[in-house]
Amino acid sequence: MPAKEIAALLMLAAIWGGSFIFMRVAAPEFGIFALVEVRTVLATLVLLPVLLLRRQAADIQRFFWPIVAIGAINTAIPFVLFNFASLHLEAGVNAILNATAPMFGAMVAYVWLQEKLSKVAVLGLILGFIGVAIISEQKLQGGELSMLPILAACGATACYGLAACMMKRYLQGVKPLAVAAGSQAMASILLLPLAIATWPEVSPSAYAWINAIGLAVGGTGIAYLLYFHLIGAVGPSKAITVAYLVPLFGIFWGLVLLNESVSLQALIGGGCILLGVAMTTGLTRLFARRGFAPGK
C-alpha cells in the first residue's frame, strides 16, 4: 500500500476512533436521538455537495427504498444504540465492541446469502464472542452496570453486519457516495420526530456542540469520503482493515482526552475480538499466503 494511502488509513482510523470520544462527551447533554439528528443532518450537508459535483445523485432516486432501508439499518438504529451505550461505557470499550461488525456480517451472510464459513472462520466467531464475554464479565463486576449497554453496542454492530449484506444483495453497482449521502439524509428524516420530542430543554454547552459537530463533520462526513477514497485507491479488502485500527485509536483517545482507564481484562477481550475478526474475515489466510504468518 502506498505511503499516501497508509496515511489516509491511519487518519481514518484516528477519526473513527475519535467518534467514540465525541459521543461520550455530547450524548449526555444532547440526549440519544437529538445527537443522532445533529450528526446525520450535518453529515448530509458535508456529503451532498460532493455527491452533486460528481453527478451521482441519480442513484438515490433509482434505488430510493433500498437506501431508505440502509438509512435505518446502517445509520439511524446503530447510531442511536451507540449513543445509548456511550452513556454507560468508556469510549475505548465501545471502540473495541465496534470491531465485532465484520463477525456479524459473516454470520448474516452465512444465513441469508448462503456464503460458506470455513472452520477457521467459525473458530474466529467463537473467539470473538469469547472476547465480548470477557469484556462483559469485567464490566458487570460489582453490579454497577447492567448488560443493556453492552447488548446495545453489539446490536449496533449487528445492524452494520446486516446492512453490509443488504448492500451486497440490493445495491450492487450503486455509487458508494450515493448510498452514504442518501442513507444519512434518510436517517435524519426517520429520526426527526423523535429528535424533536426529546430535544433537550437546557441548551447543550458549547463544548457539547463542538463534539457533536466533530462527530458529524469529521466522524461521519469526512470519514466517509476518506473511506470511499481508500476503497477506490486500494480496494475494499484493504480498506476494511481500518476496523483493526479503530479500537487502538479509541483506547488511545480515551486515555489521553478523557482520562479513561483500560483494564487488562478489557485488553485481553479486545485482543480476542480482533483475532476472531481476522480469522472470520480471512485476514489471517491472506497474511499466510503473503508470508506474514507467525514464525515466518
C-alpha positions, 0 to 999 in steps of 0.5 A: 500500500502506498505511503499516501494511502497508509496515511489516509488509513491511519487518519481514518482510523484516528477519526473513527476512533475519535467518534467514540470520544465525541459521543461520550462527551455530547450524548449526555447533554444532547440526549440519544436521538437529538445527537443522532439528528445533529450528526446525520443532518450535518453529515448530509450537508458535508456529503451532498455537495460532493455527491452533486459535483460528481453527478451521482445523485441519480442513484438515490432516486433509482434505488430510493427504498433500498437506501431508505432501508440502509438509512435505518439499518446502517445509520439511524438504529446503530447510531442511536444504540451507540449513543445509548451505550456511550452513556454507560461505557468508556469510549475505548470499550465501545471502540473495541465492541465496534470491531465485532461488525465484520463477525456479524456480517459473516454470520448474516451472510452465512444465513441469508446469502448462503456464503460458506464459513470455513472452520477457521472462520467459525473458530474466529466467531467463537473467539470473538464472542469469547472476547465480548464475554470477557469484556462483559464479565469485567464490566458487570463486576460489582453490579454497577452496570447492567448488560443493556449497554453492552447488548446495545453496542453489539446490536449496533454492530449487528445492524452494520453486519446486516446492512453490509449484506443488504448492500451486497444483495440490493445495491450492487453497482450503486455509487458508494457516495450515493448510498452514504449521502442518501442513507444519512439524509434518510436517517435524519428524516426517520429520526426527526420526530423523535429528535424533536420530542426529546430535544433537550430543554437546557441548551447543550454547552458549547463544548457539547456542540463542538463534539457533536459537530466533530462527530458529524463533520469529521466522524461521519462526513469526512470519514466517509469520503476518506473511506470511499477514497481508500476503497477506490485507491486500494480496494475494499479488502484493504480498506476494511482493515481500518476496523483493526485500527479503530479500537487502538485509536479509541483506547488511545483517545480515551486515555489521553482526552478523557482520562479513561482507564483500560483494564487488562481484562478489557485488553485481553477481550479486545485482543480476542475480538480482533483475532476472531475478526481476522480469522472470520474475515480471512485476514489471517489466510491472506497474511499466510499466503503473503508470508506474514504468518507467525514464525515466518 
